[in-house]
């Protein structure tokens, strides 16, 4: 078993212990779901970097206008610990995601705290993101 596979197993166990539903979603990918809100977070491990992402919404590409982009990119938009990205979702749609990452050291207590913090930051930021851009993307 490679170090990254071992890390992924430990990350999966950590999230499950904290009450998240966790399912494998690929070779180096996990999907976790916060059971109370139903918000799903995808985790991808690349080397010693854990990338976390959640889809805020999927909208037609035409819905992404300059005013919405300005809100997403503004330094004072209230999204202080995560960042937005846009991904082609097929059929002329775009997925608006919030993202965060952490660098893993040795999967000790500090790494566990960093992982849980990143997930928590995404869950907090998604509420702010929905307030920030939700009404502009309908």
DSSP file (Angstrom, degrees, kcal/mol; ACC not computed):
  #  RESIDUE AA STRUCTURE BP1 BP2  ACC     N-H-->O    O-->H-N    N-H-->O    O-->H-N    TCO  KAPPA ALPHA  PHI   PSI    X-CA   Y-CA   Z-CA
    1    1 A X              0   0    0      0, 0.0     2,-0.0     0, 0.0     0, 0.0   0.000 360.0 360.0 360.0 133.2    0.0    0.0    0.0
    2    2 A X     >  -     0   0    0      1,-0.1     4,-2.3     4,-0.0     5,-0.2  -0.304 360.0-111.0 -76.7 163.9    1.4    3.4   -0.9
    3    3 A X  H  > S+     0   0    0      1,-0.2     4,-2.7     2,-0.2     5,-0.2   0.896 119.3  52.0 -61.2 -39.9    1.7    6.3    1.5
    4    4 A X  H  > S+     0   0    0      2,-0.2     4,-2.6     1,-0.2    -1,-0.2   0.877 108.6  50.3 -67.3 -35.5   -1.0    8.2   -0.3
    5    5 A X  H  > S+     0   0    0      2,-0.2     4,-2.2     1,-0.2    -1,-0.2   0.906 111.7  48.6 -65.9 -40.0   -3.4    5.2   -0.1
    6    6 A X  H  X S+     0   0    0     -4,-2.3     4,-2.2     2,-0.2    -2,-0.2   0.918 111.9  49.0 -63.7 -43.8   -2.6    4.9    3.7
    7    7 A X  H  X S+     0   0    0     -4,-2.7     4,-2.8     2,-0.2    -2,-0.2   0.919 110.1  51.4 -60.5 -43.6   -3.3    8.7    4.1
    8    8 A X  H  X S+     0   0    0     -4,-2.6     4,-2.5     1,-0.2    -1,-0.2   0.900 109.4  50.1 -63.1 -40.5   -6.5    8.4    2.2
    9    9 A X  H  X S+     0   0    0     -4,-2.2     4,-2.3     2,-0.2    -1,-0.2   0.911 112.5  47.2 -61.8 -42.4   -7.6    5.5    4.4
   10   10 A X  H  X S+     0   0    0     -4,-2.2     4,-2.6     2,-0.2    -2,-0.2   0.880 111.4  50.4 -68.5 -38.2   -6.8    7.6    7.5
   11   11 A X  H  X S+     0   0    0     -4,-2.8     4,-2.5     2,-0.2     5,-0.2   0.921 110.7  50.2 -64.2 -43.5   -8.6   10.6    6.2
   12   12 A X  H  X S+     0   0    0     -4,-2.5     4,-2.3    -5,-0.2    -2,-0.2   0.924 112.2  46.9 -59.4 -46.2  -11.6    8.5    5.5
   13   13 A X  H  X S+     0   0    0     -4,-2.3     4,-2.7     2,-0.2    -2,-0.2   0.906 111.0  52.3 -63.4 -42.5  -11.5    7.0    9.0
   14   14 A X  H  X S+     0   0    0     -4,-2.6     4,-1.4     2,-0.2    -2,-0.2   0.939 111.9  44.8 -59.6 -48.8  -11.1   10.5   10.5
   15   15 A X  H  <>S+     0   0    0     -4,-2.5     5,-2.4     1,-0.2    -1,-0.2   0.900 113.2  50.8 -64.6 -40.1  -14.1   11.9    8.7
   16   16 A X  H ><5S+     0   0    0     -4,-2.3     3,-1.7     1,-0.2    -1,-0.2   0.904 107.5  53.6 -63.6 -41.0  -16.2    8.9    9.5
   17   17 A X  H 3<5S+     0   0    0     -4,-2.7    -1,-0.2     1,-0.3    -2,-0.2   0.815 105.9  54.5 -61.7 -29.9  -15.3    9.2   13.2
   18   18 A X  T 3<5S-     0   0    0     -4,-1.4    -1,-0.3    -5,-0.2    -2,-0.2   0.306 128.8 -95.6 -89.9   9.0  -16.5   12.8   13.1
   19   19 A X  T < 5S+     0   0    0     -3,-1.7    16,-0.6     1,-0.3     2,-0.3   0.559  78.9 134.9  95.6   8.8  -19.9   11.8   11.8
   20   20 A X  E   < -A   34   0A   0     -5,-2.4     2,-0.5    -6,-0.1    -1,-0.3  -0.666  57.1-123.2 -87.8 145.0  -19.5   12.2    8.0
   21   21 A X  E     -A   33   0A   0     12,-2.3    12,-2.2    -2,-0.3     2,-0.4  -0.776  36.3-166.1 -79.9 129.5  -20.7    9.6    5.5
   22   22 A X  E     +A   32   0A   0     -2,-0.5     2,-0.4    10,-0.2    10,-0.2  -0.976  15.1 171.2-126.9 131.8  -17.6    8.7    3.5
   23   23 A X  E     -A   31   0A   0      8,-2.7     8,-3.0    -2,-0.4     2,-0.1  -0.995  37.1-110.2-135.3 143.0  -17.4    6.8    0.2
   24   24 A X  E     +A   30   0A   0     -2,-0.4     6,-0.3     6,-0.2     3,-0.1  -0.454  30.8 179.3 -66.3 144.4  -14.6    6.2   -2.1
   25   25 A X  E     -     0   0A   0      4,-2.7     2,-0.3     1,-0.4     5,-0.2   0.233  60.2 -29.0-131.3  11.8  -15.0    8.1   -5.4
   26   26 A X  E >  S-A   29   0A   0      3,-0.8     3,-0.8     1,-0.1    -1,-0.4  -0.942  88.1 -53.9 159.1-176.4  -11.8    7.1   -7.3
   27   27 A X  T 3  S+     0   0    0     -2,-0.3    -1,-0.1     1,-0.3    17,-0.0   0.896 135.1   8.2 -57.1 -46.6   -8.2    6.1   -6.9
   28   28 A X  T 3  S+     0   0    0     -3,-0.1    17,-2.7   -20,-0.0     2,-0.4  -0.064 114.4  99.6-123.8  30.8   -7.2    9.1   -4.7
   29   29 A X  E <   -AB  26  44A   0     -3,-0.8    -4,-2.7    15,-0.2    -3,-0.8  -0.954  43.3-175.7-129.7 137.8  -10.7   10.6   -4.1
   30   30 A X  E     -AB  24  43A   0     13,-2.8    13,-3.0    -2,-0.4     2,-0.5  -0.937  13.3-151.1-123.7 150.7  -13.2   10.4   -1.3
   31   31 A X  E     -AB  23  42A   0     -8,-3.0    -8,-2.7    -2,-0.3     2,-0.4  -0.992  18.6-176.0-119.8 124.8  -16.7   11.9   -1.2
   32   32 A X  E     -AB  22  41A   0      9,-3.2     9,-3.3    -2,-0.5     2,-0.4  -0.907   8.8-158.3-120.5 151.3  -18.0   12.9    2.3
   33   33 A X  E     -AB  21  40A   0    -12,-2.2   -12,-2.3    -2,-0.4     2,-0.7  -0.991  19.2-133.0-132.2 127.8  -21.3   14.1    3.2
   34   34 A X  E  >  -A   20   0A   0      5,-2.8     4,-2.8    -2,-0.4     5,-0.3  -0.703  24.5-149.0 -75.8 117.9  -22.2   16.1    6.3
   35   35 A X  T  4 S+     0   0    0     -2,-0.7    -1,-0.2   -16,-0.6   -15,-0.1   0.780  86.8  52.0 -70.1 -29.1  -25.3   14.2    7.4
   36   36 A X  T  4 S+     0   0    0      1,-0.1    -1,-0.2     3,-0.1    -2,-0.0   0.948 125.5  23.0 -71.1 -48.4  -27.3   17.0    9.0
   37   37 A X  T  4 S-     0   0    0      2,-0.1    -2,-0.2    -3,-0.0    -1,-0.1   0.722  95.2-132.1 -90.7 -23.3  -27.1   19.5    6.1
   38   38 A X     <  +     0   0    0     -4,-2.8     2,-0.3     1,-0.3    -3,-0.2   0.482  51.2 153.7  81.9   2.8  -26.5   16.9    3.3
   39   39 A X        -     0   0    0     -5,-0.3    -5,-2.8    -6,-0.1     2,-0.4  -0.490  33.4-146.7 -69.8 129.2  -23.6   19.1    1.9
   40   40 A X  E     -B   33   0A   0     -2,-0.3     2,-0.4    -7,-0.2    15,-0.4  -0.815  12.4-167.3-102.6 137.5  -21.2   16.9    0.1
   41   41 A X  E     -B   32   0A   0     -9,-3.3    -9,-3.2    -2,-0.4     2,-0.4  -0.983   9.7-148.6-122.8 131.6  -17.4   17.6    0.0
   42   42 A X  E     -BC  31  53A   0     11,-3.4    11,-2.4    -2,-0.4     2,-0.5  -0.856  10.8-161.7-100.3 136.1  -15.0   15.8   -2.4
   43   43 A X  E     -BC  30  52A   0    -13,-3.0   -13,-2.8    -2,-0.4     2,-0.5  -0.972   6.4-174.0-119.5 128.1  -11.5   15.2   -1.2
   44   44 A X  E     -BC  29  51A   0      7,-2.8     7,-3.1    -2,-0.5     2,-0.6  -0.988  11.8-151.6-123.3 126.9   -8.7   14.5   -3.7
   45   45 A X  E     + C   0  50A   0    -17,-2.7     2,-0.5    -2,-0.5     5,-0.2  -0.874  16.1 176.0-101.0 119.3   -5.2   13.6   -2.4
   46   46 A X  E >   - C   0  49A   0      3,-2.7     3,-1.9    -2,-0.6     2,-0.4  -0.930  67.3 -53.3-123.0 104.9   -2.3   14.5   -4.7
   47   47 A X  T 3  S-     0   0    0     -2,-0.5     0, 0.0     1,-0.3     0, 0.0  -0.528 121.1 -22.1  64.6-121.0    1.0   13.6   -3.1
   48   48 A X  T 3  S+     0   0    0     -2,-0.4    56,-3.8    -3,-0.1     2,-0.5   0.158 118.8  95.6-107.1  18.4    0.9   15.3    0.3
   49   49 A X  E <   -CD  46 103A   0     -3,-1.9    -3,-2.7    54,-0.2     2,-0.7  -0.940  58.4-156.9-110.7 127.1   -1.8   17.9   -0.6
   50   50 A X  E     -CD  45 102A   0     52,-2.9    52,-1.8    -2,-0.5     2,-0.5  -0.912   9.6-161.0-103.0 115.9   -5.4   17.3    0.2
   51   51 A X  E     -CD  44 101A   0     -7,-3.1    -7,-2.8    -2,-0.7     2,-0.4  -0.840   5.1-165.3 -98.0 130.5   -7.7   19.3   -2.1
   52   52 A X  E     +CD  43 100A   0     48,-3.3    48,-2.4    -2,-0.5     2,-0.3  -0.946  12.2 170.3-119.2 137.8  -11.3   19.7   -0.8
   53   53 A X  E     -CD  42  99A   0    -11,-2.4   -11,-3.4    -2,-0.4     2,-0.3  -0.997  13.6-173.0-147.3 145.4  -14.1   20.9   -3.0
   54   54 A X  E     - D   0  98A   0     44,-2.3    44,-2.5    -2,-0.3     2,-0.6  -0.998  27.9-121.0-139.3 145.7  -17.9   21.3   -2.9
   55   55 A X  E     - D   0  97A   0    -15,-0.4    42,-0.3    -2,-0.3   -15,-0.2  -0.738  20.9-175.1 -86.4 119.8  -20.4   22.3   -5.6
   56   56 A X  E     -     0   0A   0     40,-2.9     2,-0.3    -2,-0.6    -1,-0.2   0.912  68.0 -32.8 -75.4 -45.8  -22.4   25.3   -4.6
   57   57 A X  E     - D   0  96A   0     39,-1.3    39,-3.1     2,-0.0     2,-0.5  -0.977  48.1-129.8-166.3 160.7  -24.6   25.1   -7.7
   58   58 A X  E     + D   0  95A   0     -2,-0.3     2,-0.3    37,-0.2    37,-0.2  -0.996  37.8 164.5-121.9 126.4  -24.7   24.2  -11.3
   59   59 A X  E     - D   0  94A   0     35,-2.6    35,-3.5    -2,-0.5    30,-0.2  -0.874  45.0 -79.7-135.9 163.4  -26.1   26.8  -13.7
   60   60 A X  E >   - D   0  93A   0     -2,-0.3     3,-2.3    33,-0.3     4,-0.4  -0.400  45.0-117.6 -60.7 144.5  -26.2   27.5  -17.4
   61   61 A X  G >  S+     0   0    0     31,-3.1     3,-1.6     1,-0.3    -1,-0.1   0.833 113.3  65.7 -53.4 -33.9  -23.0   29.2  -18.5
   62   62 A X  G 3  S+     0   0    0     30,-0.3    -1,-0.3     1,-0.3    31,-0.1   0.674  88.8  67.6 -65.5 -16.5  -25.0   32.3  -19.5
   63   63 A X  G <  S+     0   0    0     -3,-2.3     2,-1.4     1,-0.1    -1,-0.3   0.685  77.8  88.1 -77.0 -17.4  -25.8   32.8  -15.8
   64   64 A X    <   +     0   0    0     -3,-1.6     2,-0.2    -4,-0.4    -1,-0.1  -0.667  63.4 165.2 -85.9  92.4  -22.2   33.6  -15.0
   65   65 A X     >  -     0   0    0     -2,-1.4     4,-2.4    71,-0.2     3,-0.4  -0.530  52.4 -95.7-104.6 171.0  -22.1   37.4  -15.7
   66   66 A X  H  > S+     0   0    0      1,-0.2     4,-2.6     2,-0.2     5,-0.2   0.861 121.4  54.7 -57.5 -40.1  -19.6   40.1  -14.8
   67   67 A X  H  > S+     0   0    0      2,-0.2     4,-1.8     1,-0.2    -1,-0.2   0.881 110.3  46.2 -65.1 -36.4  -21.5   41.1  -11.6
   68   68 A X  H  > S+     0   0    0     -3,-0.4     4,-2.3     2,-0.2    -2,-0.2   0.924 112.3  50.0 -69.8 -44.3  -21.5   37.6  -10.3
   69   69 A X  H  X S+     0   0    0     -4,-2.4     4,-2.2     1,-0.2    -2,-0.2   0.905 108.6  53.7 -59.8 -40.8  -17.8   37.1  -11.1
   70   70 A X  H  X S+     0   0    0     -4,-2.6     4,-1.5     1,-0.2    -1,-0.2   0.921 109.0  48.5 -60.4 -43.9  -17.1   40.4   -9.4
   71   71 A X  H  < S+     0   0    0     -4,-1.8    -1,-0.2     1,-0.2    -2,-0.2   0.902 112.2  49.0 -62.4 -41.1  -18.8   39.2   -6.2
   72   72 A X  H  < S+     0   0    0     -4,-2.3    12,-0.3     1,-0.2    -1,-0.2   0.844 117.9  39.6 -68.2 -33.1  -16.9   35.9   -6.3
   73   73 A X  H  < S+     0   0    0     -4,-2.2    -1,-0.2    -5,-0.2    -2,-0.2   0.593  85.3 116.4 -95.0 -11.5  -13.5   37.5   -6.7
   74   74 A X    ><  -     0   0    0     -4,-1.5     3,-1.3    -5,-0.2     4,-0.1  -0.325  63.9-137.9 -63.2 136.7  -14.0   40.5   -4.4
   75   75 A X  T 3  S+     0   0    0      1,-0.3     3,-0.3     2,-0.1    -1,-0.1   0.766 103.5  47.7 -65.2 -25.9  -11.6   40.5   -1.5
   76   76 A X  T 3  S+     0   0    0      1,-0.2    -1,-0.3     2,-0.1    -2,-0.1  -0.033  74.3 116.1-105.8  30.9  -14.4   41.6    0.9
   77   77 A X  S <  S-     0   0    0     -3,-1.3    -1,-0.2     2,-0.2    -2,-0.1   0.509  86.4-111.6 -80.4  -2.9  -17.0   39.1   -0.3
   78   78 A X  S    S+     0   0    0     -3,-0.3     2,-1.0     1,-0.2     3,-0.1   0.401  88.5 112.8  89.2  -3.7  -17.2   37.3    3.1
   79   79 A X        +     0   0    0      1,-0.2    -2,-0.2    49,-0.1    -1,-0.2  -0.794  35.3 157.4-100.4  89.7  -15.6   34.1    1.8
   80   80 A X        +     0   0    0     -2,-1.0    -1,-0.2     1,-0.1    41,-0.0   0.656  64.6  34.8 -96.1 -16.1  -12.4   34.3    3.8
   81   81 A X  S    S+     0   0    0     40,-0.2     2,-0.2    -3,-0.1    -1,-0.1   0.475 113.8  45.2-119.1  -2.6  -11.1   30.7    4.0
   82   82 A X        -     0   0    0     39,-0.1     2,-0.3    18,-0.1    18,-0.2  -0.771  66.1-137.8-131.6 175.1  -12.1   29.2    0.6
   83   83 A X  E     -E   99   0A   0     16,-1.9    16,-2.3    -2,-0.2     2,-0.2  -0.986  17.0-118.9-139.6 151.3  -12.0   30.2   -3.0
   84   84 A X  E     +E   98   0A   0     -2,-0.3     2,-0.3   -12,-0.3    14,-0.2  -0.548  27.3 178.0 -85.1 149.9  -14.4   29.8   -6.0
   85   85 A X  E     -E   97   0A   0     12,-1.8    12,-3.0    -2,-0.2     2,-0.4  -0.974  19.2-139.7-143.5 154.2  -13.7   27.9   -9.2
   86   86 A X  E     -E   96   0A   0     -2,-0.3     2,-0.4    10,-0.2    10,-0.2  -0.946  18.5-173.9-114.5 136.4  -15.9   27.3  -12.3
   87   87 A X  E     -E   95   0A   0      8,-2.1     8,-3.2    -2,-0.4     2,-0.2  -0.991  32.0-111.3-129.4 137.5  -15.9   23.9  -14.0
   88   88 A X  E     -E   94   0A   0     -2,-0.4     6,-0.2     6,-0.2     3,-0.1  -0.488  30.4-174.2 -61.9 131.1  -17.6   22.9  -17.2
   89   89 A X  E     -     0   0A   0      4,-2.8     5,-0.2    -2,-0.2    -1,-0.1   0.326  40.5-107.6-113.2   5.4  -20.4   20.6  -16.2
   90   90 A X  E >  S+E   93   0A   0      3,-0.6     3,-1.3     1,-0.0    -1,-0.2   0.135  94.2  61.0  85.9 155.2  -21.6   19.6  -19.7
   91   91 A X  T 3  S-     0   0    0      1,-0.3     3,-0.1    -3,-0.1    -1,-0.0   0.762 132.0 -59.1  64.5  26.5  -24.8   20.5  -21.6
   92   92 A X  T 3  S+     0   0    0      1,-0.3   -31,-3.1   -32,-0.1   -30,-0.3   0.634 108.2 127.1  78.3  13.3  -23.9   24.2  -21.5
   93   93 A X  E <   -DE  60  90A   0     -3,-1.3    -4,-2.8   -33,-0.3    -3,-0.6  -0.690  46.3-151.8-105.3 158.0  -23.8   24.2  -17.7
   94   94 A X  E     -DE  59  88A   0    -35,-3.5   -35,-2.6    -2,-0.3     2,-0.5  -0.992  10.6-139.9-127.6 134.3  -21.1   25.4  -15.3
   95   95 A X  E     -DE  58  87A   0     -8,-3.2    -8,-2.1    -2,-0.4     2,-0.7  -0.839  12.9-151.0 -91.7 127.5  -20.5   24.1  -11.7
   96   96 A X  E     -DE  57  86A   0    -39,-3.1   -40,-2.9    -2,-0.5   -39,-1.3  -0.892  25.4-176.2 -97.6 117.5  -19.6   26.8   -9.2
   97   97 A X  E     -DE  55  85A   0    -12,-3.0   -12,-1.8    -2,-0.7     2,-0.4  -0.815  26.2-142.6-117.7 155.1  -17.4   25.3   -6.6
   98   98 A X  E     -DE  54  84A   0    -44,-2.5   -44,-2.3    -2,-0.3     2,-0.3  -0.924  29.7-169.9-107.9 142.3  -15.8   26.3   -3.3
   99   99 A X  E     +DE  53  83A   0    -16,-2.3   -16,-1.9    -2,-0.4     2,-0.3  -0.936  18.1 166.1-138.3 154.1  -12.4   24.9   -2.7
  100  100 A X  E     -D   52   0A   0    -48,-2.4   -48,-3.3    -2,-0.3     2,-0.3  -0.944  11.5-166.1-154.7 166.9   -9.8   24.6    0.0
  101  101 A X  E     -D   51   0A   0     -2,-0.3     2,-0.3   -50,-0.2   -50,-0.2  -0.985   6.4-161.2-154.4 162.0   -6.6   22.6    0.6
  102  102 A X  E     -D   50   0A   0    -52,-1.8   -52,-2.9    -2,-0.3     2,-0.5  -0.992  21.6-125.6-146.6 149.0   -4.1   21.6    3.2
  103  103 A X  E     -D   49   0A   0     -2,-0.3     2,-0.3   -54,-0.2   -54,-0.2  -0.820  27.4-141.8 -94.2 126.5   -0.6   20.2    3.1
  104  104 A X        +     0   0    0    -56,-3.8   -97,-0.0    -2,-0.5    -2,-0.0  -0.687  20.4 179.4 -92.0 141.4   -0.2   16.9    5.0
  105  105 A X  S    S-     0   0    0     -2,-0.3    -1,-0.2     3,-0.1     0, 0.0   0.844  74.4 -29.8-101.3 -70.2    2.9   16.3    7.1
  106  106 A X  S    S-     0   0    0    -99,-0.0     3,-0.1     2,-0.0    -2,-0.1   0.190  81.6-104.1-141.0  14.4    2.8   12.9    8.8
  107  107 A X  S    S+     0   0    0      1,-0.1     2,-0.0     2,-0.0    -3,-0.0   0.812  76.3 140.1  58.8  33.5   -1.0   12.4    9.5
  108  108 A X  S  > S-     0   0    0      1,-0.0     4,-2.3     4,-0.0     5,-0.2  -0.089  74.4 -71.2 -86.1-165.6   -0.5   13.3   13.1
  109  109 A X  H  > S+     0   0    0      1,-0.2     4,-2.4     2,-0.2     5,-0.2   0.847 132.0  55.4 -60.6 -37.2   -2.8   15.4   15.3
  110  110 A X  H  > S+     0   0    0      2,-0.2     4,-2.3     1,-0.2    -1,-0.2   0.919 109.3  46.6 -63.7 -42.9   -1.9   18.6   13.5
  111  111 A X  H  > S+     0   0    0      2,-0.2     4,-2.7     1,-0.2    -2,-0.2   0.907 110.9  52.3 -65.2 -41.8   -2.8   17.1   10.1
  112  112 A X  H  X S+     0   0    0     -4,-2.3     4,-2.4     1,-0.2     5,-0.2   0.922 110.5  48.1 -60.0 -43.1   -6.1   15.8   11.5
  113  113 A X  H  X S+     0   0    0     -4,-2.4     4,-2.4     1,-0.2    -1,-0.2   0.910 111.4  50.6 -63.2 -42.2   -6.9   19.3   12.8
  114  114 A X  H  X S+     0   0    0     -4,-2.3     4,-2.5     2,-0.2    -2,-0.2   0.910 110.9  48.7 -62.5 -42.8   -6.0   20.8    9.5
  115  115 A X  H  X S+     0   0    0     -4,-2.7     4,-2.2     2,-0.2    -2,-0.2   0.948 113.8  45.0 -62.7 -49.6   -8.3   18.4    7.6
  116  116 A X  H  X S+     0   0    0     -4,-2.4     4,-2.5     1,-0.2    -1,-0.2   0.870 112.7  52.3 -64.8 -35.9  -11.2   19.0    9.9
  117  117 A X  H  X S+     0   0    0     -4,-2.4     4,-3.1    -5,-0.2    -1,-0.2   0.928 108.6  50.1 -64.2 -45.2  -10.7   22.7    9.8
  118  118 A X  H  X S+     0   0    0     -4,-2.5     4,-2.0     2,-0.2    -2,-0.2   0.914 112.4  46.8 -60.7 -43.4  -10.7   22.8    6.0
  119  119 A X  H  X S+     0   0    0     -4,-2.2     4,-2.1     2,-0.2    -1,-0.2   0.937 113.8  48.5 -63.4 -45.8  -13.9   20.8    5.8
  120  120 A X  H  X S+     0   0    0     -4,-2.5     4,-2.3     1,-0.2     5,-0.2   0.914 108.9  53.4 -61.0 -44.0  -15.5   23.0    8.4
  121  121 A X  H  X S+     0   0    0     -4,-3.1     4,-3.1     1,-0.2    -1,-0.2   0.903 108.8  50.1 -58.7 -41.8  -14.4   26.2    6.6
  122  122 A X  H  X S+     0   0    0     -4,-2.0     4,-2.3     1,-0.2    -1,-0.2   0.915 109.4  50.6 -62.8 -42.4  -16.0   24.9    3.4
  123  123 A X  H  X S+     0   0    0     -4,-2.1     4,-0.7     2,-0.2    -2,-0.2   0.866 115.3  42.8 -65.9 -36.0  -19.2   24.2    5.2
  124  124 A X  H >X S+     0   0    0     -4,-2.3     4,-1.4     2,-0.2     3,-0.6   0.925 114.7  50.1 -71.8 -46.2  -19.3   27.7    6.7
  125  125 A X  H 3X S+     0   0    0     -4,-3.1     4,-2.9     1,-0.2    -2,-0.2   0.811 101.0  62.6 -65.6 -30.5  -18.2   29.4    3.5
  126  126 A X  H 3X S+     0   0    0     -4,-2.3     4,-2.2     1,-0.2    -1,-0.2   0.864 102.4  51.4 -65.4 -32.3  -20.9   27.6    1.4
  127  127 A X  H <X S+     0   0    0     -4,-0.7     4,-1.7    -3,-0.6    -1,-0.2   0.925 112.5  45.2 -67.6 -43.0  -23.6   29.3    3.5
  128  128 A X  H  X S+     0   0    0     -4,-1.4     4,-2.4     1,-0.2    -2,-0.2   0.890 112.2  53.2 -65.2 -38.7  -22.0   32.7    2.9
  129  129 A X  H  X>S+     0   0    0     -4,-2.9     4,-3.0     2,-0.2     5,-0.7   0.899 106.4  51.5 -64.4 -41.3  -21.5   31.8   -0.8
  130  130 A X  H  X5S+     0   0    0     -4,-2.2     4,-1.4     1,-0.2     5,-0.4   0.892 113.4  45.1 -64.3 -37.9  -25.2   31.0   -1.2
  131  131 A X  H  <5S+     0   0    0     -4,-1.7     4,-0.3    -5,-0.2    -2,-0.2   0.878 115.8  48.5 -69.3 -36.8  -26.1   34.3    0.3
  132  132 A X  H  <5S+     0   0    0     -4,-2.4    -2,-0.2    -5,-0.1    -3,-0.2   0.926 134.6   4.2 -70.6 -47.5  -23.5   36.1   -1.8
  133  133 A X  H >X5S+     0   0    0     -4,-3.0     3,-0.9    -5,-0.1     4,-0.8   0.551 100.1  96.8-119.8 -10.0  -24.4   34.7   -5.2
  134  134 A X  G ><<S+     0   0    0     -4,-1.4     3,-1.0    -5,-0.7    -3,-0.1   0.886  89.5  43.8 -53.2 -48.7  -27.4   32.4   -4.9
  135  135 A X  G >4 S+     0   0    0     -5,-0.4     3,-0.6    -4,-0.3    -1,-0.3   0.718 110.5  57.8 -72.5 -18.8  -30.0   35.0   -6.0
  136  136 A X  G <4 S+     0   0    0     -3,-0.9    -1,-0.2     1,-0.2    -2,-0.2   0.594 102.8  54.0 -85.4 -10.9  -27.8   36.1   -8.9
  137  137 A X  G <<        0   0    0     -3,-1.0    -1,-0.2    -4,-0.8   -77,-0.2   0.128 360.0 360.0-111.8  20.3  -27.6   32.7  -10.4
  138  138 A X    <         0   0    0     -3,-0.6    -1,-0.2   -79,-0.1    -2,-0.1   0.441 360.0 360.0-102.1 360.0  -31.3   31.8  -10.8
